[in-house]
Amino acid sequence: MIDVDGKPTPVVDCDVHETFPSIDVLEPRLDNRWRRYFTECRFAGLPRDPYVATAHGGTRVDAWPESGGPPGSNYEILAEQLIQENHIDYVVLTGSFFRVSAMPQAEFATALASAYNDWLIETWLDRDARLRGSIQVTLQDPEAAAREIDRVGQHPGLVQVLFPQAAERAYGHPSFDPIYAAATRNDLKVAIHPSGSTGTFPMPTPTGSWPRTYVEYHAAFALPYQAQVASLICEGTFEKFPALRVVLLEAGFAWLPHVAWSLDTHWRSLHLEVPWLTRRPSEYLRHHFVLGTQPIVLPDDPRQFLQLLDMIDGDEVLLFASDYPHWDFDAPHRFLPREVPTETRRRLLGLNALELYGLKSPAPEVASGAVA
């Protein structure tokens, strides 16, 4: 907990990227058939983004373990740098394994996702009660993804199913319905996270091609999200699955008003095409989506930021996310302008996430001297 204007406030970090020292840790958790992909076929890892991330390899420079392995692979460092230094009560791990959905060999990808989920539970979730996890699935085979959700979805440390932002079909497509059905019957959220992995699909862009610079690529994360939000709403996903909640991560939130206004405007004229919608699109957007704060983009005038929070009901739909251990990490005590009201700040820092994920509120007496 941290202190917000004299009020002990829980902190829930909703986007933290754990990983393994080497993908070889998955081999013992695979059947013999798939182990041969490691030994005989020399499988080296998942598809990667095609950019050189110029900021220390895309991570905090102090997060590299001296013992080897990438940032996010060492529990002790993560616990010290993230949880202890920032007085965080719960961490929702999102990993980087969602790139498994970019592998054309769907059966192998499904086996890898299952092995990763087992490794996540054994290595992280069962180790620290403050940690929650995301189920990795393969979108290439929605039926297999649904079976995987049912296999591990009742573990108390798992709170959501993770999608990459890019897919061969937009996420309102009925082919994904088995995944949404499995998520809702296991009382899990669906989270979407940026991924520009190559393989079966590229990251969708307005131009249909890859940007020529990393700064363009990174700044454009919000663009595919707008298409995914429109697809989920207009295809009637939330009429079929009224309990489904979707968490949009690492794409900011300043774009939300435009999407709401645009969908409502076009729906008034074109609602004949989507007769299954019983409410305005903006109402589905308001009731079924929540958004991580990172990367938070601030205008020069803080009053404009307060207006944005008011337009999107930010005190109810935003969740604090640090994006640890990435280079653009946001610390909970200094990511918001000081002009943000106390109760709004408290809800963003943790109260919204406690409600969304059904987490037990920590005791106020454990609050430290950290001040937001």
Secondary structure, 3 states (H helix, E strand, C coil): CEEECCEEECCEEEEECCCCCCHHHHHHHCCHHHHHHHHCCCCCCCCCCCCCCCCHHHECHHHCCCCCCCCCCCHHHHHHHHHHHHCCCEEEECCCHHHHHHCCCHHHHHHHHHHHHHHHHHHHHCCCCCEEEEEECCCCCHHHHHHHHHHHCCCCCEEEEEEECCCCCCCCCHHHHHHHHHHHHCCCEEEEECCCCCCCCCCCCCCCCCCCCHHHHHHCCHHHHHHHHHHHHHCCHHHHCCCCCEEECCCCCCCHHHHHHHHHHHHHHHHHHCCCCCCCHHHHHHHHEEEECCCCCCCCCHHHHHHHHHHCCHHHHEECCCCECECCCCCCCCCCCCCCCHHHHHHHHHHHHHHHHCCCCCCHHHCCCCEC
